[in-house]
């Protein structure tokens, strides 16, 4: 595939992504969903505002807010992308994309653009009131803004292509639980809401293998005071390790996603879609 053809496919994907964003913002159900989820997450954090992390003066609500921002990145990247891919595979959208020249690259680009926009909107809806409601949460330095931007960009690149891979290996939206339950378990043990120093050492090593841990750490590094780093692994924010870990997952995902999508698309046909519809009806 030539560089020119790839660039044209990416441009087509960017255009399609912008169209999908406008459609989502014009859809009342999608807008209500974008407003409802941040509102619920903020209420959860507010209930924890009056508690402190054991042995420290740090508000549990403030750390929960940082964790919720990391969770938004992880959830939208893994589960939402996988589910959307499965739905569009079911209704024939993916088959139409396959028919276009370099269609899978354009399709993947459009999904990343659309999901990134929805993630950023949810992040803003959480972050703006969070900065006003929680003590100790701030973005008052250039370093904090840089860390937040880097974690957002690398976090989306580290999770969304992997979500596309997960959606490619499943066969139906009804099988999303195969992905969802392990993800919930991963969220629970990866320290996205709390420092992993409270967990057994073996679990600390396991958590650090996955991007979820680094999303939580990166968000805490961006939003919380430097003093809080004393309760993290290594007693520091480990900026370099965070950027390298998320960057490595991004590289792996961006390499695998187009390959897996193309392989899955080769198996797509009108008859395959019809067979899945009959199976769903039964």
C-alpha positions as CSV (number, residue, x, y, z in Angstrom):
1,X,0.0,0.0,0.0
2,X,1.5,3.4,-1.0
3,X,2.0,6.3,1.3
4,X,-0.3,8.4,-0.8
5,X,-3.1,5.8,-0.6
6,X,-2.7,5.5,3.2
7,X,-2.7,9.3,3.6
8,X,-5.9,9.5,1.6
9,X,-7.5,6.8,3.7
10,X,-6.6,8.6,6.9
11,X,-8.0,11.9,5.5
12,X,-11.2,10.1,4.6
13,X,-11.3,8.7,8.2
14,X,-10.9,12.1,9.7
15,X,-13.7,13.5,7.6
16,X,-16.0,10.5,8.6
17,X,-15.1,11.0,12.2
18,X,-16.0,14.7,12.2
19,X,-19.4,13.7,10.6
20,X,-20.0,11.1,13.4
21,X,-19.2,13.7,16.0
22,X,-21.7,16.2,14.6
23,X,-24.3,13.4,14.4
24,X,-23.7,12.5,18.1
25,X,-24.0,16.1,19.2
26,X,-27.3,16.4,17.3
27,X,-28.7,13.3,18.9
28,X,-30.6,14.0,22.1
29,X,-30.0,10.5,23.5
30,X,-26.2,10.7,22.9
31,X,-26.1,14.2,24.5
32,X,-28.1,13.0,27.6
33,X,-25.8,10.1,27.9
34,X,-22.7,12.4,27.9
35,X,-24.3,14.5,30.6
36,X,-25.7,11.7,32.7
37,X,-22.5,9.7,33.1
38,X,-20.3,12.5,34.4
39,X,-23.1,13.7,36.7
40,X,-23.3,10.2,38.3
41,X,-19.5,9.9,38.6
42,X,-19.3,13.3,40.3
43,X,-21.9,12.3,42.8
44,X,-19.9,9.2,43.6
45,X,-16.8,11.3,44.2
46,X,-18.7,13.9,46.3
47,X,-19.9,11.1,48.6
48,X,-16.2,10.3,49.3
49,X,-15.1,13.9,49.8
50,X,-15.3,13.9,53.6
51,X,-13.0,10.8,54.0
52,X,-9.3,10.7,54.0
53,X,-6.8,8.1,52.8
54,X,-5.7,6.1,55.8
55,X,-2.7,7.7,57.5
56,X,-2.7,10.8,55.3
57,X,-4.6,14.1,55.1
58,X,-5.5,13.6,51.4
59,X,-9.2,13.6,50.5
60,X,-10.5,10.3,49.2
61,X,-12.9,12.4,47.0
62,X,-10.0,14.1,45.3
63,X,-8.2,10.9,44.5
64,X,-11.5,9.4,43.3
65,X,-12.0,12.2,40.9
66,X,-8.6,11.6,39.4
67,X,-9.4,7.9,39.2
68,X,-12.7,8.6,37.5
69,X,-11.0,10.6,34.8
70,X,-8.6,7.7,34.2
71,X,-11.6,5.3,34.2
72,X,-13.3,7.3,31.6
73,X,-10.3,7.0,29.3
74,X,-10.1,3.3,29.9
75,X,-13.8,2.5,29.6
76,X,-14.3,4.6,26.4
77,X,-11.2,3.2,24.9
78,X,-11.7,-0.5,25.6
79,X,-15.4,-1.2,26.0
80,X,-17.1,1.6,24.0
81,X,-14.9,1.1,20.9
82,X,-15.3,-2.7,21.1
83,X,-19.1,-2.4,21.4
84,X,-19.5,0.1,18.6
85,X,-17.4,-2.1,16.3
86,X,-19.5,-5.1,17.1
87,X,-22.8,-3.1,16.4
88,X,-21.5,-1.8,13.1
89,X,-20.3,-5.3,12.1
90,X,-23.8,-6.5,12.9
91,X,-25.6,-3.9,10.8
92,X,-23.3,-4.1,7.8
93,X,-21.5,-0.8,8.3
94,X,-18.2,-2.6,8.5
95,X,-18.9,-4.6,5.3
96,X,-19.5,-1.3,3.4
97,X,-16.3,0.1,4.8
98,X,-14.5,-3.0,3.6
99,X,-15.7,-2.4,0.0
100,X,-14.0,1.0,-0.2
101,X,-10.3,1.3,-1.2
102,X,-8.2,1.2,2.0
103,X,-11.5,1.3,3.8
104,X,-10.4,-0.4,7.0
105,X,-7.7,2.3,7.7
106,X,-10.3,5.0,7.1
107,X,-12.8,3.1,9.3
108,X,-10.3,2.7,12.2
109,X,-9.3,6.4,11.9
110,X,-13.0,7.6,12.0
111,X,-13.7,5.4,15.1
112,X,-10.6,6.8,16.9
113,X,-11.6,10.4,16.1
114,X,-15.2,9.9,17.2
115,X,-14.3,8.1,20.4
116,X,-11.6,10.6,21.2
117,X,-14.0,13.5,20.9
118,X,-16.6,11.8,23.1
119,X,-13.9,11.0,25.7
120,X,-12.7,14.6,25.7
121,X,-16.2,15.9,26.2
122,X,-16.8,13.6,29.1
123,X,-13.4,14.5,30.6
124,X,-14.3,18.2,30.5
125,X,-17.7,17.6,32.0
126,X,-16.0,15.9,34.9
127,X,-12.9,18.1,35.2
128,X,-14.4,21.6,35.3
129,X,-16.8,21.0,38.2
130,X,-14.3,18.8,39.9
131,X,-11.7,21.6,40.0
132,X,-14.3,23.8,41.8
133,X,-15.7,21.2,44.2
134,X,-12.7,19.3,45.5
135,X,-9.9,20.7,47.6
136,X,-6.4,19.8,46.5
137,X,-7.3,19.2,42.8
138,X,-5.8,21.9,40.6
139,X,-4.2,22.6,37.2
140,X,-2.2,25.6,38.3
141,X,1.1,25.0,36.5
142,X,2.3,24.4,33.0
143,X,3.6,21.0,34.1
144,X,0.2,20.0,35.3
145,X,-1.4,20.9,32.0
146,X,1.3,19.1,30.0
147,X,0.9,16.0,32.1
148,X,-2.9,16.0,31.7
149,X,-2.6,16.5,27.9
150,X,0.0,13.8,27.5
151,X,-2.0,11.3,29.6
152,X,-5.1,12.1,27.6
153,X,-3.5,11.7,24.2
154,X,-1.4,8.7,25.1
155,X,-4.2,7.1,27.1
156,X,-6.6,7.3,24.1
157,X,-4.0,5.9,21.8
158,X,-3.2,3.1,24.3
159,X,-6.8,2.0,24.7
160,X,-8.8,2.7,21.6
161,X,-6.8,0.5,19.2
162,X,-6.9,-2.3,21.7
163,X,-10.7,-1.8,22.0
164,X,-10.8,-2.3,18.2
165,X,-8.9,-5.5,18.5
166,X,-11.2,-6.8,21.2
167,X,-14.2,-5.9,19.1
168,X,-12.7,-7.7,16.1
169,X,-12.2,-11.0,17.9
170,X,-15.8,-11.2,19.2
171,X,-18.6,-12.2,16.9
172,X,-21.7,-10.4,18.4
173,X,-22.6,-7.5,20.6
174,X,-24.2,-10.1,22.9
175,X,-20.7,-11.4,23.6
176,X,-19.5,-8.1,25.0
177,X,-19.6,-9.6,28.5
178,X,-16.6,-11.7,27.5
179,X,-14.7,-8.4,27.5
180,X,-16.6,-6.5,30.1
181,X,-16.2,-8.7,33.1
182,X,-12.4,-9.1,32.8
183,X,-12.1,-5.3,32.3
184,X,-14.1,-4.7,35.5
185,X,-11.8,-7.0,37.3
186,X,-8.8,-5.2,35.8
187,X,-10.2,-1.8,36.9
188,X,-10.7,-3.1,40.4
189,X,-7.1,-4.4,40.9
190,X,-5.1,-1.9,38.9
191,X,-5.0,1.0,41.3
192,X,-6.9,3.4,39.2
193,X,-8.7,4.8,42.3
194,X,-6.0,4.2,45.0
195,X,-2.2,4.0,45.3
196,X,-1.0,0.4,44.7
197,X,1.3,0.6,47.7
198,X,-1.6,-0.8,49.7
199,X,-1.7,-4.0,47.6
200,X,0.5,-7.0,47.8
201,X,3.8,-6.7,45.9
202,X,2.9,-9.4,43.3
203,X,-0.3,-7.5,42.5
204,X,1.6,-4.3,42.1
205,X,3.8,-5.9,39.4
206,X,0.7,-7.4,37.6
207,X,-1.1,-4.0,37.7
208,X,1.9,-2.2,36.1
209,X,1.7,-4.5,33.1
210,X,-1.6,-2.9,31.9
211,X,-2.4,0.7,30.8
212,X,-5.2,1.1,33.4
213,X,-2.7,1.5,36.3
214,X,-0.7,4.1,34.4
215,X,-3.9,6.1,33.5
216,X,-4.8,6.3,37.2
217,X,-1.2,7.3,38.1
218,X,-1.0,9.9,35.3
219,X,-4.2,11.6,36.3
220,X,-3.2,11.8,39.9
221,X,0.2,13.2,38.9
222,X,-1.6,15.9,36.8
223,X,-4.3,16.9,39.4
224,X,-3.0,16.2,42.9
225,X,-0.3,18.0,45.0
226,X,3.3,16.6,44.7
227,X,3.1,15.6,48.4
228,X,0.7,12.8,47.4
229,X,3.4,11.1,45.4
230,X,4.8,9.9,48.8
231,X,2.1,7.2,48.9
232,X,2.7,6.0,45.3
233,X,5.0,3.1,44.2
234,X,8.6,4.5,44.3
235,X,7.4,7.6,46.3
236,X,7.2,9.5,43.0
237,X,4.9,10.2,40.1
238,X,7.2,8.3,37.7
239,X,6.4,10.6,34.7
240,X,8.9,8.9,32.4
241,X,7.6,5.4,33.2
242,X,4.0,6.5,32.7
243,X,4.7,8.1,29.3
244,X,6.8,5.1,28.2
245,X,4.2,2.5,29.3
246,X,1.3,4.2,27.7
247,X,3.4,4.9,24.6
248,X,4.3,1.2,24.3
249,X,0.6,0.2,24.6
250,X,-0.2,2.8,21.9
251,X,2.4,1.4,19.6
252,X,1.3,-2.2,20.1
253,X,-2.4,-1.3,19.5
254,X,-1.8,0.9,16.5
255,X,0.3,-1.9,14.9
256,X,-2.2,-4.7,15.7
257,X,-5.5,-3.0,15.1
258,X,-5.3,-2.5,11.3
259,X,-4.0,-6.1,10.9
260,X,-6.7,-7.7,13.0
261,X,-9.4,-5.5,11.4
262,X,-8.4,-6.4,7.9
263,X,-8.3,-10.1,8.8
264,X,-11.7,-9.9,10.3
265,X,-13.1,-7.9,7.4
266,X,-12.0,-10.5,4.9
267,X,-14.4,-12.9,6.6
268,X,-17.3,-10.4,6.4
269,X,-20.0,-11.0,3.7
270,X,-23.7,-10.5,3.3
271,X,-24.3,-14.1,4.0
272,X,-22.2,-13.9,7.2
273,X,-24.3,-11.0,8.4
274,X,-27.5,-12.8,7.6
275,X,-26.4,-15.9,9.5
276,X,-25.7,-13.7,12.6
277,X,-29.1,-12.1,12.3
278,X,-30.8,-15.5,12.1
279,X,-28.8,-16.7,15.1
280,X,-29.9,-13.6,17.1
281,X,-33.5,-14.2,16.2
282,X,-33.3,-17.7,17.5
